[in-house]
């Protein structure tokens, strides 16, 4: 790939403004001068004081899009650089990924030129060695199981069988279940020897499979002897989890025989701690091809997670095909220098798009279902709809000034208006198509981060507030979400949302599931109000958070620093009173994609913290053991 003809380098300095300043240097690496241009960069550290810049003129900002021009008449010669600084930042830069994520030039003829972007430097600070985030670990038992089971009483053998094979008389359903986990293993570990064979082998061990109604549907029990293995299971999910555990045991013994063993005798008795063991993925900020999503589903199955929360829409793009509104996936996903959606995080001179067709959805839902994973779709409403409002202009109150408020992410007017009748017509048609695609009992509707002040400059909203006796933004949001809950109820679906759904009076708690993300304490408050709760606090379970204090560590930092040990040790039940614990449905990892510009960043931030959350979701508190987890987690697959 040919390198870009220009490069933007930057540093953050603590002086020069309330939140410090960026200093930029644009280098011309081509063989001709450039003049009459502007530079665009995207950054999560936004400029809020348009005049606080030196040797440049602020042109425009749209959320994370920033455009600047050099002084009039400036010519950037080949090999030369142009330096400018920006002081009016909305917060301090704390880590290397807080700077520019992408950049390009817009030239005088309207064309665009790619600009390479360097890591953000911190002026005057030495570069520390990378932190040790995962210790070598220590095993109390030499078995490669993750998540760790509820109870294990087994003795390690010398050596291991070449394979496990179904004993004579195995049913067709049992053969198919073995084949499913065998295929899962092959997809995740392409170069490793498979743990199962459908054909008997003299160097293998026979595997007896037997249903047991006394076990929980997701529970299983393994019994080992020198000649065979028995798997008893409560339901089809329990059978899969038992087979997965056997695959893990055998694979670990093969890959690291000095460390791990396969049992020669004893038992494993296992069942999950929580019924909701989730992983969320934001595909709006960055688009993931279907092959990546399929592999992520496979990883979830390997870790015995059973919920994939698919965050399909946000300000940056609407990724789900809705046949009633094709504009959502033509206009509403297309970002580029010439609009109508301007580049955001990681977008450069080349236009980008990407969405999931309804056939894509059916394929992924089928793939997940075969692995006992439920896909819970999310369309984020009423906030986080900048792309939706550009795609469907009739969703806006045309009398409301675009600059009447700004969202948390810096977009102007990014929320569906509860007073616009088309908002409800639009959602009725969207939900009609979604319930045909997703068999999940829940549809997640977001409900988060609508800024106080939204809609108050809308004449239609003021009329609605007066007629219905509604007070303020959150009263309007509650009115809106109650209509949404009714829509879902009529379609035999339950409403799931973020914890802000409870604002302004909220919606009826019965049949509503809320996710506590802002702080751990929020979950207890929601449970007191009668909601079912999934705990996913940013301070422990947001996998875009930085893992260490060092400047060169990538990720977000608004929820603090979240090293893998903290993620592992965090207890979702926390201070939950005993009488409220029945409303704690489970836990969930959240993968927000603002910082995930590459697979390398994804794997660095998601692992080993995703397996840590999987163990918290499955393993009883009394059986958790950080040194043991650290010793085993290196065997886990990555994207």
Phi, psi and omega in degrees: 000132181288139181286157180290149181284353180223155177223137177251121175248150186209157175217155173250135179237141185286347182263174172092358179182166181304327179240031181078196182209153169267139168243127184246148172226118178260121182256133176267109183257006178264179189261018177219152180289160177229137179215170178054054183229165167234158176245136176245134169226156176248138183202142175286339174273102192267155176269125179245341175253103189293337184269351187273066175216154182237138178064026177201160177243127177292130181254312188193148167224138173226099186058249184264003176276128179229133180232132181227153176242147175286171177303152181304135177080002183291137176236127179261107185284159175303132180082353181265172179225155175242124181253137174211161181230154181229122185252336189277061185272154183275348176197168177285151169276135185241330183224167187297337181270008178276357180265207182292135178258339178197164181199159172199164175256142167254118186271170185300332180273006179091354178281172185230143182235137182292144176232124174285149184238131177266163176299147175290131177259156176251115185298130173081010182244135179286157180272114182284156173294153180298141182287154173273108184265339183225114179290169178299326177089171182211131181267136168267333174225140188274052184237135182268080178238129178206120004291155182292142185285168180296319180209135177221131178221083188222156179246135182284141176261170172269129183074190183202156179291152178292332178192169170247137183226144180300134179293161179304140179091004179300141181285164176301319180297321178293318178299318179295322179295317177298316180298322180297314181287327174299314179294321176301313179300315182298321179294322184279328185230078191297330185260000183265154180287134184292148184276344186237154170223142175278347180258135177302149181220135185294339179260005179259190175231140178289143180244116178262127180246132184212125175290150181217107184294345179283345180269154176296153183306327179260007182268159178205162174223135178247139174232132186245143169217177183293338186250336184206174178228138176246136176238114172255142187216150181276330181202182184297326177294317178300321177299314179298317182293323177295317177296321178297319177299319178296320177297319178296315180301313183289321180295318178297317179296326178287314187287323182225073185294338177285347186245320186241154179227164172257139184295141175260335176200163178113191186220157168233125176243125192214148173194155185285154176286317183237152178279333179254107180236092196248160169220127179258148173220127176272113179254009179276310182296319174228140181270131178251127177296160184300328179296323177293319179295320178298319179291322177298319176302317178299318179296318178300317180297319179298326180268006179062030170276147189234005178230129170247109180269109189260102183276094193269341183223149175194189182301327188282331182187152170255113192260356184258124177296125172238112188295332179291336183225076182299339180299334182299325183248014166249290177291319190283001176235351189270110179248136179188168183302335182258015171072190005286342174262119182284158179303145174235211193300113178090350179280141180236220186288333182272132176299146179229155178214222178114126174206171181253120176290165178294331174292321175302315181298314181300320180296316183290321178298318179295318179298315181294316182300321179296340180252017177062039176243129178265129176266119176257110183279149174233126160249123188275113179220156355279342179280182177059042184235033179301315181293321179299317183289333174286321181290323183234089187296335183288353177283350182263152169278107185299346181271354184270129180294134181301330184266017186293336172201166176234139182285175179301326182268007176091002175280148174269130175047070182252020185241136173300136186272121180297345183263358179268115184304327181297335178304320184280322175300316178301311183290326177302315182289323178297313181294325177304318181283325182294320183291338175283335184267325189242114178283357181306144176292340184246144163238125181273129185244016176070254181084011186259156165054039167278120186288142175300126185113346178300140174073351187289343175265006180271121177303321179297319181292321179296322177296316178298317181298318180293319183290321186261358181069038183266140179243118169077175183302314188285335170294320176296318180297317179298317177303314181298311186290333174296321176294321180296317179299321177297319178301315181292320180299320178295339179258014178061041177234151177262151180270128168244150181196176175281170190296339180291349176304333181283352181293152173066024183103339174063202177239168181304133183292326181298124179077018180237131178246126180241146181253121182272109185244334189287314175210158177300327183295333181301323181300320179294319179299317180296318179298322177298329180279356175102002181279147163287143190231138165246129182269123177214055186293139178303330184290352180220323193245006174271114189273006169268355180287147178297153184257353180202165185283339186304143183304320187280001177285130181277156173126178178274166184220007185297331180262010180098192180262132188233081177291158181304324180298323179291317177302317181293317186283338184301135179247113183301326181293329174043240180261020178305124173299150184304323184287352180253351187296336180292343178270354175276101186282331180164200185227164183205138168278146175237127179246097175269140198256012180304323185262358188265075182273356180207163176295328178299315177296319180302307184293326180293324184269327185279325183249137009268016186288329176296312174301329178296319178290324177300321179290322176296328181284332187255314193273134176301149180307320183294341183257358178288145184203105186299312179301321178294316177304313182298327180288335186260329195296341177297343177281347185292142176287159175235172183294000000 
